[in-house]
Amino acid sequence: MMAAATLEQWFAVNELFIRYATSLDHCDVEAVVDCFAPDGWLDSPVLGRFEGAAGIREFAQRTARLKQEQGAQFRHVVSNLRVDVEGDDAKAWCYLLDFVTRDGTTELLSPGEYACVLKRAAGSWKFIERRVMMDRPFKLPEMQ
């Protein structure tokens, strides 16, 4: 039965969430891939589903291309993290504010939420499942 995370567990999972967000925003593709278990997946209402290391890499490379080709700087801001743990398994949720700055203008794409399933292996937490739920639909700069 899952229970609220200890402070140590909470900080370790929080670090994973922050590492994911900042790595994605800084276009560090391999650091994003490293946040996931080899068979992990991400499902986004805007971009679709990405599975395994190759899929996660493709997802992160898309953000990098938007920055390189169109000057789009993303900022994924996460807060209100809740973590429930049982042994080496966890479920975690947090709120998300997804901003993009392009051509000197910053826009809040949408608030939303991440819902995740995690696994601890060799002392590190990794995402197994990462669902992105946005409060409203939006289009990325390249899709407009």
VMD Tcl script that builds the backbone (N, CA, C; Angstrom):
set m [mol new atoms 432]
animate dup $m
set s [atomselect $m all]
$s set {name element resname resid chain x y z} {
  {N N MET 1 A 0.842 -1.191 0.000}
  {CA C MET 1 A 0.000 0.000 0.000}
  {C C MET 1 A 0.885 1.252 0.000}
  {N N MET 2 A 0.612 2.142 -0.914}
  {CA C MET 2 A 1.416 3.354 -1.019}
  {C C MET 2 A 1.093 4.310 0.115}
  {N N ALA 3 A 2.144 5.014 0.540}
  {CA C ALA 3 A 2.017 6.012 1.598}
  {C C ALA 3 A 2.792 7.254 1.177}
  {N N ALA 4 A 2.525 8.354 1.857}
  {CA C ALA 4 A 3.244 9.593 1.553}
  {C C ALA 4 A 4.749 9.354 1.665}
  {N N ALA 5 A 5.491 9.947 0.759}
  {CA C ALA 5 A 6.944 9.797 0.733}
  {C C ALA 5 A 7.579 10.384 1.982}
  {N N THR 6 A 8.704 9.804 2.375}
  {CA C THR 6 A 9.517 10.431 3.413}
  {C C THR 6 A 10.151 11.684 2.807}
  {N N LEU 7 A 10.734 12.526 3.649}
  {CA C LEU 7 A 11.401 13.724 3.119}
  {C C LEU 7 A 12.516 13.344 2.145}
  {N N GLU 8 A 13.283 12.331 2.467}
  {CA C GLU 8 A 14.372 11.895 1.592}
  {C C GLU 8 A 13.823 11.422 0.244}
  {N N GLN 9 A 12.757 10.641 0.264}
  {CA C GLN 9 A 12.148 10.171 -0.986}
  {C C GLN 9 A 11.564 11.341 -1.776}
  {N N TRP 10 A 10.886 12.246 -1.083}
  {CA C TRP 10 A 10.276 13.385 -1.749}
  {C C TRP 10 A 11.337 14.235 -2.444}
  {N N PHE 11 A 12.427 14.527 -1.743}
  {CA C PHE 11 A 13.492 15.341 -2.350}
  {C C PHE 11 A 14.126 14.634 -3.544}
  {N N ALA 12 A 14.286 13.325 -3.488}
  {CA C ALA 12 A 14.867 12.585 -4.610}
  {C C ALA 12 A 13.943 12.631 -5.825}
  {N N VAL 13 A 12.648 12.477 -5.618}
  {CA C VAL 13 A 11.696 12.554 -6.728}
  {C C VAL 13 A 11.585 13.981 -7.233}
  {N N ASN 14 A 11.563 14.951 -6.334}
  {CA C ASN 14 A 11.530 16.356 -6.733}
  {C C ASN 14 A 12.741 16.687 -7.611}
  {N N GLU 15 A 13.904 16.172 -7.246}
  {CA C GLU 15 A 15.109 16.417 -8.039}
  {C C GLU 15 A 14.944 15.853 -9.446}
  {N N LEU 16 A 14.316 14.691 -9.588}
  {CA C LEU 16 A 14.066 14.105 -10.901}
  {C C LEU 16 A 13.139 15.010 -11.716}
  {N N PHE 17 A 12.061 15.495 -11.120}
  {CA C PHE 17 A 11.131 16.385 -11.822}
  {C C PHE 17 A 11.845 17.655 -12.286}
  {N N ILE 18 A 12.675 18.230 -11.416}
  {CA C ILE 18 A 13.384 19.464 -11.760}
  {C C ILE 18 A 14.449 19.187 -12.819}
  {N N ARG 19 A 15.152 18.075 -12.707}
  {CA C ARG 19 A 16.171 17.712 -13.699}
  {C C ARG 19 A 15.527 17.536 -15.072}
  {N N TYR 20 A 14.374 16.873 -15.109}
  {CA C TYR 20 A 13.652 16.703 -16.365}
  {C C TYR 20 A 13.299 18.067 -16.974}
  {N N ALA 21 A 12.647 18.933 -16.192}
  {CA C ALA 21 A 12.186 20.226 -16.705}
  {C C ALA 21 A 13.345 21.097 -17.181}
  {N N THR 22 A 14.395 21.201 -16.375}
  {CA C THR 22 A 15.508 22.066 -16.763}
  {C C THR 22 A 16.315 21.467 -17.912}
  {N N SER 23 A 16.451 20.157 -17.954}
  {CA C SER 23 A 17.156 19.522 -19.073}
  {C C SER 23 A 16.384 19.727 -20.375}
  {N N LEU 24 A 15.069 19.597 -20.327}
  {CA C LEU 24 A 14.255 19.820 -21.517}
  {C C LEU 24 A 14.382 21.274 -21.972}
  {N N ASP 25 A 14.299 22.209 -21.041}
  {CA C ASP 25 A 14.381 23.634 -21.390}
  {C C ASP 25 A 15.768 24.031 -21.894}
  {N N HIS 26 A 16.813 23.342 -21.447}
  {CA C HIS 26 A 18.178 23.633 -21.900}
  {C C HIS 26 A 18.604 22.754 -23.075}
  {N N CYS 27 A 17.652 21.994 -23.602}
  {CA C CYS 27 A 17.884 21.151 -24.793}
  {C C CYS 27 A 18.991 20.124 -24.567}
  {N N ASP 28 A 19.098 19.616 -23.348}
  {CA C ASP 28 A 20.044 18.552 -23.033}
  {C C ASP 28 A 19.307 17.224 -23.246}
  {N N VAL 29 A 19.294 16.784 -24.491}
  {CA C VAL 29 A 18.492 15.642 -24.908}
  {C C VAL 29 A 18.828 14.387 -24.112}
  {N N GLU 30 A 20.114 14.080 -23.949}
  {CA C GLU 30 A 20.484 12.837 -23.256}
  {C C GLU 30 A 20.133 12.891 -21.773}
  {N N ALA 31 A 20.171 14.070 -21.158}
  {CA C ALA 31 A 19.757 14.183 -19.754}
  {C C ALA 31 A 18.255 13.920 -19.619}
  {N N VAL 32 A 17.468 14.354 -20.599}
  {CA C VAL 32 A 16.030 14.057 -20.582}
  {C C VAL 32 A 15.822 12.552 -20.699}
  {N N VAL 33 A 16.512 11.917 -21.646}
  {CA C VAL 33 A 16.398 10.463 -21.834}
  {C C VAL 33 A 16.762 9.737 -20.537}
  {N N ASP 34 A 17.787 10.218 -19.841}
  {CA C ASP 34 A 18.257 9.583 -18.607}
  {C C ASP 34 A 17.247 9.678 -17.459}
  {N N CYS 35 A 16.269 10.542 -17.565}
  {CA C CYS 35 A 15.238 10.656 -16.530}
  {C C CYS 35 A 14.245 9.497 -16.588}
  {N N PHE 36 A 14.285 8.718 -17.667}
  {CA C PHE 36 A 13.322 7.647 -17.887}
  {C C PHE 36 A 13.984 6.283 -17.793}
  {N N ALA 37 A 13.222 5.296 -17.343}
  {CA C ALA 37 A 13.647 3.905 -17.433}
  {C C ALA 37 A 13.724 3.553 -18.916}
  {N N PRO 38 A 14.522 2.553 -19.284}
  {CA C PRO 38 A 14.660 2.202 -20.706}
  {C C PRO 38 A 13.337 1.925 -21.419}
  {N N ASP 39 A 12.347 1.398 -20.689}
  {CA C ASP 39 A 11.046 1.121 -21.298}
  {C C ASP 39 A 9.993 2.158 -20.907}
  {N N GLY 40 A 10.447 3.296 -20.390}
  {CA C GLY 40 A 9.519 4.338 -19.971}
  {C C GLY 40 A 8.851 5.021 -21.150}
  {N N TRP 41 A 7.757 5.723 -20.869}
  {CA C TRP 41 A 7.053 6.444 -21.924}
  {C C TRP 41 A 6.491 7.750 -21.406}
  {N N LEU 42 A 6.201 8.634 -22.365}
  {CA C LEU 42 A 5.626 9.938 -22.097}
  {C C LEU 42 A 4.445 10.115 -23.038}
  {N N ASP 43 A 3.340 10.640 -22.521}
  {CA C ASP 43 A 2.162 10.872 -23.333}
  {C C ASP 43 A 1.740 12.325 -23.179}
  {N N SER 44 A 1.737 13.053 -24.296}
  {CA C SER 44 A 1.409 14.480 -24.312}
  {C C SER 44 A 0.187 14.720 -25.191}
  {N N PRO 45 A -0.769 15.531 -24.725}
  {CA C PRO 45 A -1.944 15.808 -25.558}
  {C C PRO 45 A -1.591 16.653 -26.781}
  {N N VAL 46 A -0.456 17.326 -26.770}
  {CA C VAL 46 A -0.040 18.187 -27.875}
  {C C VAL 46 A 0.832 17.423 -28.867}
  {N N LEU 47 A 1.752 16.600 -28.360}
  {CA C LEU 47 A 2.750 15.957 -29.220}
  {C C LEU 47 A 2.539 14.464 -29.425}
  {N N GLY 48 A 1.736 13.827 -28.586}
  {CA C GLY 48 A 1.491 12.399 -28.733}
  {C C GLY 48 A 2.275 11.565 -27.737}
  {N N ARG 49 A 2.409 10.285 -28.047}
  {CA C ARG 49 A 3.052 9.328 -27.144}
  {C C ARG 49 A 4.446 8.970 -27.665}
  {N N PHE 50 A 5.399 8.892 -26.749}
  {CA C PHE 50 A 6.785 8.570 -27.069}
  {C C PHE 50 A 7.224 7.456 -26.131}
  {N N GLU 51 A 7.728 6.355 -26.709}
  {CA C GLU 51 A 8.051 5.176 -25.910}
  {C C GLU 51 A 9.514 4.799 -26.024}
  {N N GLY 52 A 10.072 4.356 -24.886}
  {CA C GLY 52 A 11.453 3.888 -24.844}
  {C C GLY 52 A 12.443 5.023 -25.055}
  {N N ALA 53 A 13.724 4.693 -24.940}
  {CA C ALA 53 A 14.766 5.709 -25.054}
  {C C ALA 53 A 14.717 6.429 -26.401}
  {N N ALA 54 A 14.481 5.698 -27.486}
  {CA C ALA 54 A 14.435 6.325 -28.814}
  {C C ALA 54 A 13.271 7.312 -28.913}
  {N N GLY 55 A 12.132 6.948 -28.372}
  {CA C GLY 55 A 10.980 7.836 -28.400}
  {C C GLY 55 A 11.189 9.081 -27.551}
  {N N ILE 56 A 11.721 8.906 -26.347}
  {CA C ILE 56 A 11.981 10.055 -25.465}
  {C C ILE 56 A 13.016 10.970 -26.117}
  {N N ARG 57 A 14.019 10.389 -26.748}
  {CA C ARG 57 A 15.037 11.177 -27.458}
  {C C ARG 57 A 14.382 12.009 -28.567}
  {N N GLU 58 A 13.500 11.390 -29.329}
  {CA C GLU 58 A 12.783 12.096 -30.400}
  {C C GLU 58 A 11.980 13.269 -29.824}
  {N N PHE 59 A 11.297 13.032 -28.712}
  {CA C PHE 59 A 10.520 14.087 -28.040}
  {C C PHE 59 A 11.429 15.250 -27.644}
  {N N ALA 60 A 12.541 14.967 -26.984}
  {CA C ALA 60 A 13.443 16.025 -26.509}
  {C C ALA 60 A 14.113 16.745 -27.684}
  {N N GLN 61 A 14.428 16.030 -28.744}
  {CA C GLN 61 A 15.041 16.655 -29.920}
  {C C GLN 61 A 14.091 17.637 -30.583}
  {N N ARG 62 A 12.808 17.389 -30.496}
  {CA C ARG 62 A 11.824 18.323 -31.069}
  {C C ARG 62 A 11.907 19.676 -30.371}
  {N N THR 63 A 12.015 19.668 -29.049}
  {CA C THR 63 A 12.169 20.916 -28.299}
  {C C THR 63 A 13.465 21.609 -28.688}
  {N N ALA 64 A 14.528 20.840 -28.816}
  {CA C ALA 64 A 15.823 21.413 -29.204}
  {C C ALA 64 A 15.737 22.051 -30.586}
  {N N ARG 65 A 15.044 21.410 -31.520}
  {CA C ARG 65 A 14.897 21.976 -32.871}
  {C C ARG 65 A 14.107 23.279 -32.843}
  {N N LEU 66 A 13.060 23.338 -32.017}
  {CA C LEU 66 A 12.278 24.571 -31.922}
  {C C LEU 66 A 13.138 25.726 -31.425}
  {N N LYS 67 A 14.030 25.443 -30.490}
  {CA C LYS 67 A 14.918 26.489 -29.991}
  {C C LYS 67 A 15.930 26.886 -31.061}
  {N N GLN 68 A 16.544 25.893 -31.681}
  {CA C GLN 68 A 17.581 26.160 -32.678}
  {C C GLN 68 A 17.018 26.836 -33.927}
  {N N GLU 69 A 15.918 26.338 -34.444}
  {CA C GLU 69 A 15.396 26.826 -35.718}
  {C C GLU 69 A 14.495 28.050 -35.592}
  {N N GLN 70 A 13.796 28.185 -34.449}
  {CA C GLN 70 A 12.835 29.278 -34.327}
  {C C GLN 70 A 13.082 30.165 -33.117}
  {N N GLY 71 A 14.126 29.894 -32.359}
  {CA C GLY 71 A 14.427 30.717 -31.196}
  {C C GLY 71 A 13.406 30.598 -30.078}
  {N N ALA 72 A 12.683 29.499 -30.019}
  {CA C ALA 72 A 11.658 29.296 -28.991}
  {C C ALA 72 A 12.312 28.777 -27.713}
  {N N GLN 73 A 12.219 29.548 -26.635}
  {CA C GLN 73 A 12.752 29.128 -25.341}
  {C C GLN 73 A 11.592 28.716 -24.452}
  {N N PHE 74 A 11.585 27.450 -24.064}
  {CA C PHE 74 A 10.544 26.940 -23.179}
  {C C PHE 74 A 11.006 27.043 -21.728}
  {N N ARG 75 A 10.043 27.199 -20.829}
  {CA C ARG 75 A 10.257 27.133 -19.383}
  {C C ARG 75 A 9.122 26.302 -18.806}
  {N N HIS 76 A 9.474 25.119 -18.338}
  {CA C HIS 76 A 8.511 24.242 -17.680}
  {C C HIS 76 A 8.661 24.460 -16.181}
  {N N VAL 77 A 7.663 25.048 -15.560}
  {CA C VAL 77 A 7.704 25.373 -14.135}
  {C C VAL 77 A 6.786 24.401 -13.401}
  {N N VAL 78 A 7.351 23.632 -12.476}
  {CA C VAL 78 A 6.567 22.637 -11.754}
  {C C VAL 78 A 6.436 23.034 -10.287}
  {N N SER 79 A 5.300 22.655 -9.704}
  {CA C SER 79 A 5.047 22.971 -8.286}
  {C C SER 79 A 4.031 21.981 -7.728}
  {N N ASN 80 A 3.799 22.091 -6.426}
  {CA C ASN 80 A 2.781 21.295 -5.734}
  {C C ASN 80 A 2.993 19.795 -5.944}
  {N N LEU 81 A 4.228 19.349 -5.775}
  {CA C LEU 81 A 4.566 17.944 -5.982}
  {C C LEU 81 A 4.031 17.084 -4.842}
  {N N ARG 82 A 3.334 16.033 -5.222}
  {CA C ARG 82 A 2.846 15.027 -4.270}
  {C C ARG 82 A 3.454 13.698 -4.686}
  {N N VAL 83 A 3.995 12.958 -3.710}
  {CA C VAL 83 A 4.649 11.679 -3.996}
  {C C VAL 83 A 4.151 10.629 -3.012}
  {N N ASP 84 A 3.701 9.498 -3.545}
  {CA C ASP 84 A 3.333 8.340 -2.737}
  {C C ASP 84 A 4.276 7.210 -3.108}
  {N N VAL 85 A 4.761 6.483 -2.092}
  {CA C VAL 85 A 5.798 5.475 -2.317}
  {C C VAL 85 A 5.420 4.168 -1.629}
  {N N GLU 86 A 5.813 3.084 -2.282}
  {CA C GLU 86 A 5.782 1.759 -1.667}
  {C C GLU 86 A 7.023 1.026 -2.155}
  {N N GLY 87 A 7.998 0.876 -1.272}
  {CA C GLY 87 A 9.252 0.225 -1.647}
  {C C GLY 87 A 9.976 1.003 -2.732}
  {N N ASP 88 A 10.216 0.368 -3.872}
  {CA C ASP 88 A 10.909 1.010 -4.991}
  {C C ASP 88 A 9.948 1.513 -6.060}
  {N N ASP 89 A 8.672 1.581 -5.736}
  {CA C ASP 89 A 7.652 2.073 -6.662}
  {C C ASP 89 A 7.052 3.358 -6.113}
  {N N ALA 90 A 6.706 4.269 -7.024}
  {CA C ALA 90 A 6.107 5.533 -6.588}
  {C C ALA 90 A 5.138 6.040 -7.639}
  {N N LYS 91 A 4.217 6.859 -7.174}
  {CA C LYS 91 A 3.338 7.649 -8.037}
  {C C LYS 91 A 3.538 9.093 -7.611}
  {N N ALA 92 A 3.597 9.981 -8.604}
  {CA C ALA 92 A 3.829 11.394 -8.291}
  {C C ALA 92 A 3.007 12.268 -9.226}
  {N N TRP 93 A 2.565 13.388 -8.701}
  {CA C TRP 93 A 1.778 14.358 -9.444}
  {C C TRP 93 A 2.313 15.739 -9.130}
  {N N CYS 94 A 2.252 16.621 -10.095}
  {CA C CYS 94 A 2.580 18.024 -9.825}
  {C C CYS 94 A 1.855 18.907 -10.821}
  {N N TYR 95 A 1.771 20.190 -10.486}
  {CA C TYR 95 A 1.214 21.174 -11.407}
  {C C TYR 95 A 2.323 21.642 -12.335}
  {N N LEU 96 A 1.919 22.136 -13.492}
  {CA C LEU 96 A 2.847 22.571 -14.523}
  {C C LEU 96 A 2.369 23.896 -15.110}
  {N N LEU 97 A 3.294 24.829 -15.254}
  {CA C LEU 97 A 3.073 26.036 -16.057}
  {C C LEU 97 A 4.061 25.934 -17.206}
  {N N ASP 98 A 3.572 25.969 -18.420}
  {CA C ASP 98 A 4.401 25.775 -19.610}
  {C C ASP 98 A 4.452 27.087 -20.393}
  {N N PHE 99 A 5.603 27.768 -20.326}
  {CA C PHE 99 A 5.797 29.047 -20.996}
  {C C PHE 99 A 6.686 28.870 -22.221}
  {N N VAL 100 A 6.491 29.728 -23.219}
  {CA C VAL 100 A 7.418 29.810 -24.343}
  {C C VAL 100 A 7.676 31.289 -24.628}
  {N N THR 101 A 8.953 31.606 -24.877}
  {CA C THR 101 A 9.343 32.952 -25.282}
  {C C THR 101 A 9.914 32.851 -26.688}
  {N N ARG 102 A 9.385 33.711 -27.556}
  {CA C ARG 102 A 9.859 33.750 -28.931}
  {C C ARG 102 A 9.692 35.171 -29.442}
  {N N ASP 103 A 10.715 35.669 -30.132}
  {CA C ASP 103 A 10.682 37.035 -30.687}
  {C C ASP 103 A 10.346 38.070 -29.619}
  {N N GLY 104 A 10.888 37.897 -28.407}
  {CA C GLY 104 A 10.709 38.871 -27.335}
  {C C GLY 104 A 9.369 38.824 -26.633}
  {N N THR 105 A 8.529 37.859 -26.964}
  {CA C THR 105 A 7.212 37.748 -26.340}
  {C C THR 105 A 7.116 36.423 -25.599}
  {N N THR 106 A 6.647 36.496 -24.343}
  {CA C THR 106 A 6.456 35.296 -23.540}
  {C C THR 106 A 4.972 35.003 -23.428}
  {N N GLU 107 A 4.642 33.726 -23.599}
  {CA C GLU 107 A 3.257 33.291 -23.552}
  {C C GLU 107 A 3.132 32.067 -22.643}
  {N N LEU 108 A 2.111 32.069 -21.805}
  {CA C LEU 108 A 1.765 30.868 -21.052}
  {C C LEU 108 A 0.966 29.986 -21.997}
  {N N LEU 109 A 1.551 28.851 -22.401}
  {CA C LEU 109 A 0.847 27.955 -23.314}
  {C C LEU 109 A -0.387 27.383 -22.652}
  {N N SER 110 A -0.224 26.888 -21.429}
  {CA C SER 110 A -1.347 26.396 -20.640}
  {C C SER 110 A -0.833 25.918 -19.293}
  {N N PRO 111 A -1.634 26.092 -18.249}
  {CA C PRO 111 A -1.327 25.350 -17.029}
  {C C PRO 111 A -1.718 23.891 -17.251}
  {N N GLY 112 A -1.174 23.036 -16.426}
  {CA C GLY 112 A -1.499 21.635 -16.543}
  {C C GLY 112 A -0.976 20.842 -15.371}
  {N N GLU 113 A -0.810 19.547 -15.612}
  {CA C GLU 113 A -0.393 18.639 -14.546}
  {C C GLU 113 A 0.388 17.478 -15.153}
  {N N TYR 114 A 1.360 16.989 -14.408}
  {CA C TYR 114 A 2.043 15.741 -14.733}
  {C C TYR 114 A 1.539 14.677 -13.770}
  {N N ALA 115 A 1.263 13.487 -14.273}
  {CA C ALA 115 A 0.936 12.329 -13.450}
  {C C ALA 115 A 1.913 11.234 -13.855}
  {N N CYS 116 A 2.679 10.730 -12.886}
  {CA C CYS 116 A 3.792 9.840 -13.219}
  {C C CYS 116 A 3.817 8.588 -12.350}
  {N N VAL 117 A 4.350 7.537 -12.943}
  {CA C VAL 117 A 4.700 6.316 -12.225}
  {C C VAL 117 A 6.214 6.221 -12.297}
  {N N LEU 118 A 6.840 5.946 -11.150}
  {CA C LEU 118 A 8.294 5.913 -11.069}
  {C C LEU 118 A 8.778 4.596 -10.486}
  {N N LYS 119 A 10.026 4.301 -10.755}
  {CA C LYS 119 A 10.679 3.105 -10.216}
  {C C LYS 119 A 12.072 3.518 -9.764}
  {N N ARG 120 A 12.487 2.994 -8.603}
  {CA C ARG 120 A 13.851 3.247 -8.123}
  {C C ARG 120 A 14.686 2.018 -8.440}
  {N N ALA 121 A 15.797 2.258 -9.136}
  {CA C ALA 121 A 16.736 1.182 -9.469}
  {C C ALA 121 A 18.143 1.718 -9.261}
  {N N ALA 122 A 18.976 0.930 -8.610}
  {CA C ALA 122 A 20.360 1.339 -8.316}
  {C C ALA 122 A 20.386 2.697 -7.609}
  {N N GLY 123 A 19.398 2.942 -6.752}
  {CA C GLY 123 A 19.364 4.153 -5.938}
  {C C GLY 123 A 18.809 5.383 -6.624}
  {N N SER 124 A 18.415 5.291 -7.893}
  {CA C SER 124 A 17.896 6.455 -8.621}
  {C C SER 124 A 16.454 6.241 -9.060}
  {N N TRP 125 A 15.650 7.286 -8.918}
  {CA C TRP 125 A 14.277 7.244 -9.409}
  {C C TRP 125 A 14.277 7.558 -10.890}
  {N N LYS 126 A 13.430 6.840 -11.644}
  {CA C LYS 126 A 13.256 7.061 -13.079}
  {C C LYS 126 A 11.763 7.039 -13.390}
  {N N PHE 127 A 11.380 7.787 -14.418}
  {CA C PHE 127 A 9.998 7.750 -14.874}
  {C C PHE 127 A 9.745 6.459 -15.653}
  {N N ILE 128 A 8.647 5.792 -15.328}
  {CA C ILE 128 A 8.152 4.647 -16.094}
  {C C ILE 128 A 7.030 5.148 -17.006}
  {N N GLU 129 A 6.143 5.936 -16.419}
  {CA C GLU 129 A 5.017 6.533 -17.144}
  {C C GLU 129 A 4.975 8.015 -16.795}
  {N N ARG 130 A 4.801 8.858 -17.813}
  {CA C ARG 130 A 4.677 10.301 -17.588}
  {C C ARG 130 A 3.541 10.816 -18.462}
  {N N ARG 131 A 2.430 11.116 -17.820}
  {CA C ARG 131 A 1.258 11.665 -18.524}
  {C C ARG 131 A 1.235 13.180 -18.343}
  {N N VAL 132 A 1.053 13.858 -19.451}
  {CA C VAL 132 A 0.932 15.316 -19.433}
  {C C VAL 132 A -0.536 15.641 -19.682}
  {N N MET 133 A -1.114 16.425 -18.797}
  {CA C MET 133 A -2.511 16.831 -18.941}
  {C C MET 133 A -2.558 18.355 -18.896}
  {N N MET 134 A -2.997 18.963 -19.967}
  {CA C MET 134 A -3.055 20.418 -20.035}
  {C C MET 134 A -4.493 20.877 -19.812}
  {N N ASP 135 A -4.644 22.074 -19.238}
  {CA C ASP 135 A -5.976 22.594 -18.940}
  {C C ASP 135 A -6.706 23.098 -20.182}
  {N N ARG 136 A -5.943 23.428 -21.230}
  {CA C ARG 136 A -6.572 23.866 -22.468}
  {C C ARG 136 A -5.671 23.467 -23.636}
  {N N PRO 137 A -6.246 23.245 -24.793}
  {CA C PRO 137 A -5.417 22.898 -25.954}
  {C C PRO 137 A -4.615 24.106 -26.423}
  {N N PHE 138 A -3.471 23.847 -27.019}
  {CA C PHE 138 A -2.652 24.911 -27.600}
  {C C PHE 138 A -1.792 24.307 -28.696}
  {N N LYS 139 A -1.194 25.182 -29.498}
  {CA C LYS 139 A -0.299 24.748 -30.567}
  {C C LYS 139 A 1.081 25.293 -30.296}
  {N N LEU 140 A 2.076 24.490 -30.595}
  {CA C LEU 140 A 3.462 24.926 -30.467}
  {C C LEU 140 A 3.806 25.874 -31.600}
  {N N PRO 141 A 4.873 26.680 -31.438}
  {CA C PRO 141 A 5.210 27.662 -32.469}
  {C C PRO 141 A 5.299 27.088 -33.878}
  {N N GLU 142 A 5.925 25.934 -34.059}
  {CA C GLU 142 A 6.073 25.377 -35.406}
  {C C GLU 142 A 4.753 24.890 -35.987}
  {N N MET 143 A 3.754 24.744 -35.140}
  {CA C MET 143 A 2.484 24.195 -35.582}
  {C C MET 143 A 1.465 25.297 -35.896}
  {N N GLN 144 A 1.848 26.558 -35.703}
  {CA C GLN 144 A 0.898 27.652 -35.914}
  {C C GLN 144 A 0.901 28.126 -37.344}
}
mol reanalyze $m
mol bondsrecalc $m
mol representation Tube
mol addrep $m
